[in-house]
Amino acid sequence: MAEEPKTENTNPEETSELVPAGKVSTWLTENGFDNEALPVDTSKVELIKVEAEFLIPIATALYAYGFNYLQCQGAYDLGPGKELVSFYHLIKVSDDADRPEEVRLKVFLPRNNPKVPSVYWIWKAADWQERESYDMYGIVYEGHPNLKRLLMPEDWIGWPLRKDYISPDFYELQDAY
């Protein structure tokens, strides 16, 4: 019997293989929170895929479980025509740990209507980070208290870090004096 050729998948998020659930994903599942384990990253941080509608209940549960610090919130584009991703790197900060426990949540969003609830009300550190993700990728963080452009002018059209963004062919030069 001929062996099927193996294809190497360079994007671990597109793999169809079953990934063993990590400690946090297992705890979430045991407590009734729907999630999907993703392959750990190169730093061995557990990655968990969460649906947008379950982000707030899961984030609240993780906060209660001890993940009291949002180290980073950001976003990235999987490519033209593909999904946008909003991610949350959480840390369990405690005095008795030599190395804090870490987990990263990822929410995959449709390109044409990327909306996800804001975690600002759980971790205040999300304030400007969600605004930057909105400004660069157009992800709407519903419930954010001040969601407006942070880096680009208010009248800027488009989302500059999307991989299908086309730069305008003009640049307005302002008088420096």
Backbone as ProteinMPNN parsed JSONL, in Angstrom:
{"seq_chain_A": "MAEEPKTENTNPEETSELVPAGKVSTWLTENGFDNEALPVDTSKVELIKVEAEFLIPIATALYAYGFNYLQCQGAYDLGPGKELVSFYHLIKVSDDADRPEEVRLKVFLPRNNPKVPSVYWIWKAADWQERESYDMYGIVYEGHPNLKRLLMPEDWIGWPLRKDYISPDFYELQDAY", "coords_chain_A": {"N_chain_A": [[0.841, -1.171, 0.0], [0.616, 2.151, -0.911], [2.125, 4.959, 0.599], [0.602, 7.959, 1.69], [1.521, 11.175, 0.469], [3.18, 13.468, 2.612], [2.27, 16.669, 3.65], [3.693, 19.702, 4.544], [2.559, 21.881, 6.952], [2.821, 25.197, 7.5], [1.473, 27.008, 9.052], [0.347, 26.804, 12.193], [-2.219, 27.305, 13.103], [-3.927, 26.501, 11.165], [-3.932, 23.819, 11.094], [-5.335, 20.543, 11.033], [-5.092, 18.601, 12.833], [-5.658, 16.927, 15.953], [-5.255, 18.673, 18.918], [-3.75, 18.295, 22.035], [-5.446, 19.263, 24.955], [-4.469, 21.932, 27.056], [-3.605, 22.855, 30.468], [-5.188, 25.113, 31.26], [-7.164, 25.225, 29.258], [-8.362, 22.747, 29.718], [-9.364, 23.168, 32.32], [-11.224, 25.194, 31.755], [-13.029, 23.767, 30.071], [-13.917, 21.763, 31.854], [-15.399, 23.343, 33.517], [-17.513, 24.143, 32.014], [-17.088, 25.929, 29.874], [-16.941, 26.611, 26.551], [-14.321, 25.991, 24.334], [-11.372, 25.859, 22.247], [-8.418, 24.075, 22.026], [-5.308, 25.197, 20.834], [-2.207, 24.591, 19.058], [0.682, 24.913, 21.164], [2.678, 27.9, 21.457], [5.978, 29.002, 20.311], [7.225, 29.694, 22.661], [6.167, 27.987, 24.44], [3.702, 28.727, 25.457], [0.353, 28.304, 26.343], [-2.228, 28.186, 23.977], [-5.479, 29.283, 23.25], [-8.402, 28.968, 21.43], [-11.186, 31.02, 21.131], [-14.619, 31.673, 20.757], [-16.114, 34.725, 19.635], [-18.544, 35.473, 20.924], [-18.305, 34.187, 23.351], [-16.205, 35.305, 24.649], [-16.254, 37.255, 26.804], [-17.539, 35.831, 29.042], [-15.598, 33.762, 29.326], [-13.209, 35.216, 29.716], [-13.839, 36.528, 32.092], [-14.108, 34.32, 33.803], [-11.467, 33.365, 33.717], [-10.159, 35.519, 34.891], [-11.199, 35.338, 37.486], [-10.09, 32.894, 38.077], [-7.502, 33.554, 38.477], [-5.942, 34.833, 36.572], [-4.91, 37.731, 36.525], [-3.714, 39.769, 35.138], [-3.48, 41.506, 32.192], [-1.233, 41.22, 29.894], [-0.777, 41.836, 27.227], [-2.708, 42.949, 24.513], [-3.63, 42.465, 21.244], [-3.695, 42.452, 17.622], [-3.873, 40.729, 14.451], [-3.56, 40.038, 10.941], [-4.602, 37.38, 8.955], [-4.252, 37.278, 6.26], [-5.057, 38.433, 2.88], [-8.505, 38.295, 2.293], [-8.821, 36.447, 4.287], [-9.32, 35.625, 7.81], [-9.341, 38.004, 10.585], [-7.487, 38.35, 13.604], [-7.913, 38.726, 17.03], [-6.035, 38.938, 19.898], [-5.219, 37.945, 23.29], [-2.979, 38.16, 25.806], [-2.571, 36.669, 28.757], [-1.624, 36.749, 32.213], [-0.956, 35.026, 35.218], [-0.423, 36.504, 38.018], [1.311, 36.134, 40.962], [2.607, 36.06, 44.32], [3.919, 33.762, 45.145], [4.917, 32.323, 43.013], [7.514, 31.075, 40.976], [7.748, 31.334, 38.286], [5.425, 33.022, 36.424], [2.176, 31.799, 35.456], [1.028, 31.532, 32.124], [-1.257, 32.325, 29.467], [-2.75, 32.447, 26.25], [-5.42, 33.899, 24.637], [-7.258, 33.561, 21.632], [-9.243, 35.133, 19.254], [-10.931, 34.56, 16.391], [-11.982, 36.445, 13.695], [-14.476, 37.471, 11.305], [-13.527, 39.02, 8.273], [-15.134, 40.926, 6.986], [-16.882, 41.974, 8.899], [-15.686, 42.56, 11.578], [-16.233, 42.111, 14.822], [-16.008, 42.195, 18.33], [-16.484, 41.676, 21.835], [-15.411, 44.173, 24.176], [-12.737, 43.831, 26.485], [-12.16, 45.683, 28.337], [-13.552, 46.279, 30.689], [-12.836, 44.268, 32.353], [-10.032, 44.067, 32.397], [-8.347, 46.937, 32.704], [-6.11, 47.654, 31.292], [-6.557, 47.082, 28.673], [-7.496, 49.265, 27.346], [-6.048, 51.334, 25.568], [-4.791, 49.505, 23.981], [-6.814, 48.027, 22.677], [-7.875, 50.138, 21.254], [-5.754, 50.684, 19.497], [-5.719, 48.3, 17.98], [-8.212, 48.535, 16.799], [-7.793, 50.872, 15.294], [-5.734, 50.14, 13.486], [-6.573, 47.721, 12.285], [-9.34, 47.693, 12.079], [-11.032, 46.312, 13.78], [-13.873, 46.123, 15.703], [-14.422, 46.865, 18.993], [-16.805, 46.109, 20.948], [-18.58, 47.907, 23.392], [-16.422, 49.243, 24.394], [-15.201, 52.1, 26.124], [-14.234, 54.382, 24.76], [-13.807, 54.135, 21.904], [-11.973, 55.046, 19.378], [-9.943, 56.39, 16.72], [-6.436, 56.09, 17.26], [-3.76, 56.326, 16.403], [-3.863, 57.128, 13.734], [-5.124, 59.884, 11.722], [-8.41, 61.173, 12.515], [-10.073, 61.291, 10.263], [-9.076, 59.429, 8.531], [-9.17, 56.965, 6.001], [-9.765, 53.562, 5.895], [-7.799, 50.664, 6.988], [-4.703, 50.502, 8.003], [-2.877, 48.294, 8.628], [-3.939, 46.002, 7.625], [-3.549, 43.28, 5.422], [-4.536, 43.544, 2.871], [-4.711, 46.207, 2.43], [-4.642, 49.177, 0.582], [-2.429, 51.667, -0.014], [-3.048, 55.177, -0.012], [-2.648, 57.183, -2.954], [-1.737, 59.695, -2.545], [-0.301, 62.216, -0.494], [-0.813, 64.418, 2.072], [0.875, 67.31, 2.555], [1.796, 69.265, 5.234], [2.184, 72.648, 6.2], [5.041, 73.468, 7.944], [5.372, 75.715, 9.366]], "CA_chain_A": [[0.0, 0.0, 0.0], [1.418, 3.368, -1.031], [1.94, 5.921, 1.677], [0.192, 9.264, 1.188], [2.565, 12.178, 0.67], [2.946, 14.368, 3.728], [2.436, 18.08, 3.338], [4.077, 20.457, 5.726], [1.722, 23.051, 7.177], [3.628, 26.156, 8.237], [0.623, 27.776, 9.949], [-0.225, 25.859, 13.149], [-3.629, 27.589, 13.331], [-4.706, 25.893, 10.099], [-3.78, 22.375, 11.16], [-6.57, 19.847, 11.365], [-4.771, 17.578, 13.812], [-6.167, 17.141, 17.294], [-4.24, 19.211, 19.818], [-4.121, 17.99, 23.418], [-5.813, 20.442, 25.74], [-3.566, 22.297, 28.136], [-4.16, 22.971, 31.809], [-6.237, 26.137, 31.323], [-8.247, 24.77, 28.388], [-9.033, 21.661, 30.431], [-10.127, 23.78, 33.412], [-12.38, 25.862, 31.149], [-13.967, 22.743, 29.61], [-14.504, 21.141, 33.047], [-16.319, 24.306, 34.121], [-18.6, 24.438, 31.089], [-16.765, 26.996, 28.924], [-16.579, 26.064, 25.248], [-13.078, 26.54, 23.795], [-10.609, 24.908, 21.426], [-6.979, 24.173, 22.246], [-4.449, 25.368, 19.66], [-0.83, 24.189, 19.39], [1.423, 25.901, 21.957], [3.591, 28.694, 20.637], [7.394, 28.658, 20.46], [7.609, 29.915, 24.061], [5.403, 26.997, 25.209], [2.522, 29.343, 26.053], [-0.878, 27.648, 25.915], [-3.088, 29.011, 23.132], [-6.867, 28.831, 23.28], [-9.31, 29.634, 20.5], [-12.446, 31.348, 21.784], [-15.574, 32.363, 19.89], [-16.332, 36.102, 20.091], [-19.669, 35.59, 21.856], [-17.947, 33.592, 24.637], [-14.99, 35.936, 25.181], [-16.462, 37.877, 28.119], [-17.651, 34.823, 30.113], [-14.323, 33.053, 29.516], [-12.251, 36.162, 30.298], [-14.254, 36.73, 33.488], [-13.742, 33.091, 34.524], [-10.006, 33.324, 33.861], [-9.803, 36.532, 35.888], [-11.521, 34.737, 38.782], [-9.165, 31.765, 38.231], [-6.21, 34.093, 38.88], [-5.256, 35.57, 35.507], [-5.256, 39.087, 36.905], [-2.909, 40.752, 34.413], [-3.486, 41.468, 30.732], [0.081, 41.717, 29.483], [-0.821, 42.387, 25.88], [-3.82, 42.682, 23.613], [-3.237, 42.911, 19.914], [-4.43, 41.86, 16.503], [-3.128, 40.517, 13.233], [-4.325, 39.672, 9.755], [-4.131, 36.113, 8.402], [-4.01, 37.433, 4.829], [-6.183, 38.937, 2.098], [-9.64, 37.39, 2.201], [-8.865, 35.547, 5.447], [-9.812, 36.212, 9.05], [-8.537, 38.83, 11.477], [-7.373, 37.704, 14.911], [-7.689, 39.554, 18.21], [-5.469, 38.037, 20.904], [-5.109, 38.448, 24.66], [-1.954, 37.416, 26.543], [-2.9, 36.81, 30.171], [-0.638, 36.222, 33.162], [-1.405, 34.822, 36.596], [0.605, 37.103, 38.859], [1.192, 35.816, 42.384], [3.886, 36.194, 45.03], [4.56, 32.478, 45.422], [5.292, 31.614, 41.781], [8.822, 31.405, 40.406], [7.462, 31.771, 36.924], [3.974, 33.161, 36.328], [1.467, 31.008, 34.451], [0.596, 32.363, 31.012], [-2.168, 31.754, 28.484], [-3.121, 33.422, 25.225], [-6.708, 33.669, 23.987], [-7.338, 34.079, 20.264], [-10.595, 35.22, 18.708], [-10.863, 34.684, 14.942], [-13.111, 37.291, 13.309], [-14.654, 37.626, 9.862], [-12.923, 40.226, 7.744], [-16.119, 41.919, 6.555], [-17.59, 42.553, 10.034], [-14.957, 42.086, 12.759], [-16.713, 42.667, 16.084], [-15.738, 41.371, 19.512], [-16.697, 42.49, 23.038], [-14.23, 44.75, 24.813], [-12.394, 43.306, 27.815], [-11.768, 46.84, 29.142], [-14.21, 46.264, 31.995], [-12.172, 43.239, 33.161], [-8.648, 44.538, 32.517], [-8.28, 48.318, 32.209], [-4.959, 47.761, 30.385], [-7.016, 46.874, 27.295], [-7.993, 50.529, 26.801], [-5.358, 51.831, 24.38], [-4.432, 48.372, 23.122], [-7.962, 47.775, 21.806], [-7.975, 51.278, 20.331], [-4.752, 50.501, 18.454], [-6.197, 47.223, 17.108], [-9.301, 49.125, 16.012], [-7.22, 51.853, 14.37], [-4.892, 49.518, 12.463], [-7.21, 46.574, 11.626], [-10.775, 47.883, 11.94], [-11.792, 45.43, 14.668], [-14.724, 46.91, 16.593], [-14.486, 46.321, 20.349], [-18.102, 46.565, 21.438], [-18.601, 48.23, 24.813], [-15.241, 50.024, 24.77], [-15.695, 53.427, 26.488], [-13.75, 55.482, 23.924], [-13.221, 53.502, 20.726], [-11.734, 55.954, 18.259], [-8.584, 56.262, 16.21], [-5.393, 56.417, 18.225], [-2.526, 56.674, 15.705], [-4.173, 57.751, 12.45], [-6.082, 60.995, 11.839], [-9.811, 60.741, 12.63], [-10.728, 61.19, 8.952], [-8.351, 58.451, 7.707], [-10.019, 55.92, 5.439], [-9.117, 52.258, 5.797], [-7.12, 50.052, 8.127], [-3.365, 50.389, 7.417], [-2.109, 47.068, 8.813], [-4.549, 44.858, 6.931], [-2.679, 42.878, 4.315], [-5.12, 43.949, 1.589], [-4.83, 47.666, 2.435], [-3.967, 49.874, -0.51], [-2.057, 53.009, 0.431], [-3.513, 56.234, -0.914], [-1.585, 57.659, -3.846], [-1.448, 61.092, -2.245], [0.054, 62.523, 0.895], [-1.009, 65.829, 2.318], [1.99, 67.917, 3.257], [1.348, 70.417, 5.986], [3.195, 73.668, 6.39], [5.669, 73.317, 9.25], [5.491, 77.017, 10.053]], "C_chain_A": [[0.889, 1.238, 0.0], [1.085, 4.329, 0.104], [1.569, 7.266, 1.079], [1.311, 10.262, 1.43], [2.189, 13.11, 1.818], [3.177, 15.796, 3.274], [2.739, 18.815, 4.622], [3.215, 21.697, 5.815], [2.52, 24.026, 8.036], [2.804, 27.002, 9.189], [-0.061, 26.82, 10.914], [-1.707, 26.096, 13.403], [-4.507, 26.956, 12.266], [-4.608, 24.366, 10.114], [-5.088, 21.72, 11.566], [-6.321, 18.734, 12.379], [-5.341, 17.959, 15.168], [-5.027, 17.593, 18.194], [-4.654, 18.867, 21.24], [-4.39, 19.282, 24.192], [-4.803, 20.672, 26.849], [-4.313, 22.437, 29.445], [-5.343, 23.944, 31.863], [-7.424, 25.74, 30.462], [-9.05, 23.654, 29.055], [-9.903, 22.217, 31.557], [-11.375, 24.464, 32.86], [-13.447, 24.846, 30.738], [-14.671, 22.085, 30.794], [-15.546, 22.038, 33.708], [-17.37, 24.819, 33.143], [-18.344, 25.549, 30.094], [-16.229, 26.392, 27.63], [-15.331, 26.762, 24.711], [-12.399, 25.464, 22.962], [-9.12, 25.128, 21.68], [-6.268, 24.29, 20.906], [-3.053, 24.877, 20.036], [-0.122, 25.294, 20.178], [2.367, 26.681, 21.047], [5.042, 28.315, 20.928], [7.908, 28.865, 21.884], [6.881, 28.968, 25.001], [4.226, 27.611, 25.967], [1.288, 28.664, 25.474], [-1.742, 28.635, 25.129], [-4.486, 28.417, 23.111], [-7.692, 29.662, 22.314], [-10.662, 29.791, 21.179], [-13.347, 32.024, 20.751], [-15.876, 33.731, 20.489], [-17.45, 36.206, 21.127], [-19.372, 34.996, 23.23], [-16.734, 34.259, 25.28], [-15.199, 36.5, 26.584], [-16.672, 36.838, 29.216], [-16.339, 34.089, 30.38], [-13.289, 33.967, 30.165], [-12.569, 36.41, 31.771], [-13.88, 35.515, 34.339], [-12.234, 33.016, 34.734], [-9.517, 34.361, 34.861], [-10.046, 35.971, 37.294], [-10.578, 33.578, 39.096], [-7.751, 32.24, 38.579], [-5.446, 34.833, 37.798], [-5.632, 37.044, 35.629], [-4.507, 40.165, 36.126], [-3.011, 40.51, 32.913], [-2.168, 42.078, 30.277], [0.013, 42.412, 28.133], [-2.134, 42.008, 25.215], [-3.378, 43.219, 22.268], [-4.081, 42.227, 18.863], [-3.459, 41.595, 15.372], [-4.057, 39.994, 12.155], [-3.748, 38.372, 9.205], [-3.899, 36.178, 6.892], [-5.242, 37.924, 4.097], [-7.291, 37.889, 1.966], [-9.784, 36.444, 3.372], [-9.305, 36.317, 6.69], [-8.801, 37.172, 9.696], [-8.542, 38.149, 12.833], [-7.12, 38.77, 15.97], [-7.185, 38.611, 19.298], [-5.254, 38.753, 22.228], [-4.104, 37.575, 25.399], [-2.154, 37.699, 28.028], [-1.846, 36.15, 31.047], [-1.285, 36.115, 34.537], [-0.272, 35.304, 37.496], [0.318, 36.748, 40.309], [2.578, 35.884, 43.015], [4.634, 34.882, 45.16], [5.006, 31.719, 44.167], [6.672, 32.054, 41.303], [8.654, 31.951, 38.998], [5.951, 31.859, 36.781], [3.382, 32.282, 35.225], [0.939, 31.966, 33.382], [-0.38, 31.598, 30.129], [-2.507, 32.855, 27.477], [-4.439, 32.994, 24.597], [-6.662, 34.274, 22.591], [-8.779, 34.016, 19.796], [-10.453, 35.487, 17.21], [-12.142, 35.373, 14.469], [-13.234, 37.398, 11.798], [-14.146, 38.987, 9.41], [-13.956, 41.32, 7.449], [-16.877, 42.56, 7.713], [-16.92, 42.105, 11.343], [-15.403, 42.792, 14.039], [-16.459, 41.669, 17.203], [-16.001, 42.25, 20.742], [-15.37, 42.994, 23.618], [-14.003, 44.099, 26.171], [-11.938, 44.435, 28.747], [-12.34, 46.773, 30.555], [-13.653, 45.173, 32.901], [-10.734, 43.663, 33.447], [-8.565, 45.921, 31.883], [-7.117, 48.52, 31.233], [-5.361, 47.592, 28.925], [-7.389, 48.184, 26.606], [-7.294, 50.935, 25.505], [-4.966, 50.697, 23.447], [-5.578, 48.023, 22.179], [-8.143, 48.927, 20.82], [-6.956, 51.156, 19.193], [-5.181, 49.407, 17.472], [-7.346, 47.71, 16.233], [-8.733, 50.028, 14.914], [-6.467, 51.197, 13.215], [-5.597, 48.419, 11.665], [-8.716, 46.713, 11.429], [-11.613, 46.935, 12.773], [-12.562, 46.307, 15.654], [-14.832, 46.191, 17.933], [-15.736, 46.897, 21.008], [-18.075, 46.759, 22.945], [-17.378, 48.997, 25.28], [-15.686, 51.463, 25.049], [-15.273, 54.565, 25.565], [-13.084, 54.936, 22.662], [-13.16, 54.497, 19.577], [-10.28, 55.805, 17.845], [-7.578, 56.768, 17.239], [-4.145, 56.942, 17.519], [-2.773, 57.443, 14.408], [-5.109, 58.934, 12.669], [-7.515, 60.464, 11.833], [-10.476, 60.536, 11.275], [-10.025, 60.201, 8.014], [-9.306, 57.362, 7.236], [-9.22, 54.631, 5.338], [-8.374, 51.866, 7.054], [-5.713, 49.673, 7.684], [-2.603, 49.085, 7.607], [-2.793, 45.821, 8.24], [-3.708, 44.548, 5.7], [-3.242, 43.215, 2.945], [-5.303, 45.465, 1.493], [-4.039, 48.259, 1.272], [-3.702, 51.3, -0.049], [-2.582, 54.048, -0.544], [-2.348, 56.747, -1.756], [-1.284, 59.142, -3.648], [-1.057, 61.21, -0.772], [-0.075, 64.024, 1.067], [0.174, 66.355, 3.128], [1.49, 69.162, 3.966], [2.514, 71.376, 6.193], [3.741, 73.559, 7.817], [5.735, 74.632, 10.017], [4.157, 77.506, 10.451]], "O_chain_A": [[1.803, 1.355, 0.815], [-0.068, 4.483, 0.504], [2.148, 7.678, 0.074], [1.977, 10.216, 2.465], [1.028, 13.49, 1.973], [4.161, 16.094, 2.595], [2.116, 18.576, 5.657], [3.143, 22.479, 4.867], [2.857, 23.712, 9.178], [3.372, 27.66, 10.061], [-0.964, 26.089, 10.508], [-2.397, 25.191, 13.87], [-5.722, 26.88, 12.445], [-5.15, 23.701, 9.231], [-5.855, 22.278, 12.351], [-7.245, 18.006, 12.741], [-5.489, 19.137, 15.494], [-3.965, 16.972, 18.228], [-5.796, 19.12, 21.622], [-3.646, 20.257, 24.084], [-4.342, 19.731, 27.496], [-5.513, 22.17, 29.52], [-6.38, 23.629, 32.446], [-8.571, 25.898, 30.881], [-10.278, 23.627, 28.962], [-11.044, 21.791, 31.73], [-12.46, 24.332, 33.427], [-14.63, 25.037, 31.021], [-15.882, 21.869, 30.753], [-16.461, 21.555, 34.375], [-18.04, 25.815, 33.414], [-19.295, 26.075, 29.515], [-15.185, 25.74, 27.625], [-15.29, 27.991, 24.642], [-12.807, 24.303, 22.975], [-8.626, 26.249, 21.56], [-6.586, 23.57, 19.959], [-2.746, 24.759, 21.222], [-0.306, 26.477, 19.891], [2.799, 26.186, 20.006], [5.298, 27.4, 21.711], [8.917, 28.275, 22.27], [6.962, 29.118, 26.22], [3.801, 27.082, 26.994], [1.187, 28.472, 24.262], [-1.959, 29.768, 25.559], [-4.659, 27.206, 22.971], [-7.687, 30.892, 22.366], [-11.215, 28.837, 21.728], [-12.885, 32.85, 19.964], [-15.894, 33.886, 21.71], [-17.321, 36.946, 22.102], [-20.102, 35.265, 24.183], [-16.282, 33.827, 26.34], [-14.386, 36.24, 27.471], [-16.029, 36.949, 30.259], [-16.003, 33.823, 31.534], [-12.569, 33.541, 31.068], [-11.662, 36.492, 32.599], [-13.394, 35.663, 35.46], [-11.776, 32.644, 35.814], [-8.565, 34.111, 35.599], [-9.203, 36.111, 38.18], [-10.297, 33.311, 40.265], [-6.896, 31.429, 38.935], [-4.396, 35.411, 38.078], [-6.531, 37.539, 34.948], [-4.651, 41.351, 36.422], [-2.666, 39.434, 32.425], [-2.005, 43.298, 30.274], [0.656, 43.439, 27.915], [-2.607, 40.879, 25.345], [-2.815, 44.31, 22.178], [-5.045, 41.524, 19.165], [-2.364, 42.157, 15.329], [-5.18, 39.567, 12.421], [-2.537, 38.269, 9.007], [-3.396, 35.218, 6.308], [-6.352, 37.846, 4.625], [-7.041, 36.748, 1.577], [-10.767, 35.708, 3.451], [-9.622, 37.505, 6.623], [-7.606, 37.154, 9.402], [-9.495, 37.448, 13.176], [-6.23, 39.608, 15.826], [-7.825, 37.601, 19.592], [-5.126, 39.975, 22.289], [-4.344, 36.384, 25.599], [-1.937, 38.816, 28.497], [-1.255, 35.135, 30.68], [-2.05, 36.983, 34.958], [0.713, 34.596, 37.706], [-0.766, 37.02, 40.826], [3.593, 35.778, 42.326], [5.859, 34.88, 45.274], [5.433, 30.57, 44.271], [6.966, 33.248, 41.234], [9.327, 32.895, 38.585], [5.258, 30.864, 36.995], [4.013, 32.054, 34.193], [0.466, 33.061, 33.688], [-0.332, 30.37, 30.055], [-2.544, 34.038, 27.817], [-4.569, 31.879, 24.091], [-6.104, 35.352, 22.385], [-9.449, 32.991, 19.922], [-9.917, 36.52, 16.807], [-13.247, 34.943, 14.8], [-12.23, 37.416, 11.086], [-14.325, 39.987, 10.105], [-13.68, 42.504, 7.643], [-17.474, 43.619, 7.519], [-17.514, 41.36, 12.122], [-15.004, 43.925, 14.306], [-16.666, 40.466, 17.047], [-15.761, 43.456, 20.689], [-14.347, 42.313, 23.548], [-14.95, 43.846, 26.916], [-11.395, 44.174, 29.821], [-11.676, 47.171, 31.512], [-13.959, 45.148, 34.093], [-10.277, 43.622, 34.59], [-8.697, 46.061, 30.667], [-7.137, 49.457, 30.435], [-4.584, 47.924, 28.031], [-7.581, 48.201, 25.39], [-7.909, 50.879, 24.44], [-4.823, 50.91, 22.243], [-5.344, 47.752, 21.002], [-8.526, 48.704, 19.671], [-7.266, 51.491, 18.049], [-5.024, 49.569, 16.262], [-7.442, 47.34, 15.062], [-9.145, 49.952, 13.756], [-6.559, 51.661, 12.079], [-5.267, 48.198, 10.499], [-9.313, 45.932, 10.688], [-12.801, 46.768, 12.497], [-11.974, 47.133, 16.353], [-15.279, 45.046, 17.997], [-15.73, 48.004, 21.545], [-17.611, 45.893, 23.686], [-17.299, 49.367, 26.451], [-16.479, 52.005, 24.28], [-15.9, 55.623, 25.584], [-11.925, 55.245, 22.388], [-14.154, 54.756, 18.899], [-9.487, 55.17, 18.539], [-7.826, 57.723, 17.974], [-3.534, 57.904, 17.986], [-1.982, 58.309, 14.034], [-5.81, 58.992, 13.679], [-7.801, 59.434, 11.223], [-11.358, 59.688, 11.149], [-10.348, 60.144, 6.827], [-10.152, 56.898, 7.999], [-8.13, 54.609, 4.766], [-8.319, 52.606, 8.036], [-5.532, 48.632, 7.053], [-1.732, 48.788, 6.79], [-2.272, 44.713, 8.364], [-3.219, 45.453, 5.025], [-2.513, 43.179, 1.953], [-5.972, 45.954, 0.582], [-2.898, 47.872, 1.023], [-4.629, 52.046, 0.267], [-2.565, 53.835, -1.756], [-1.2, 56.739, -1.312], [-0.645, 59.768, -4.494], [-1.446, 60.395, 0.064], [0.488, 64.801, 0.296], [0.434, 65.898, 4.241], [0.836, 70.011, 3.361], [3.665, 70.966, 6.34], [2.974, 73.56, 8.781], [6.113, 74.653, 11.189], [4.044, 78.581, 11.04]]}, "name": "protein", "num_of_chains": 1, "seq": "MAEEPKTENTNPEETSELVPAGKVSTWLTENGFDNEALPVDTSKVELIKVEAEFLIPIATALYAYGFNYLQCQGAYDLGPGKELVSFYHLIKVSDDADRPEEVRLKVFLPRNNPKVPSVYWIWKAADWQERESYDMYGIVYEGHPNLKRLLMPEDWIGWPLRKDYISPDFYELQDAY"}
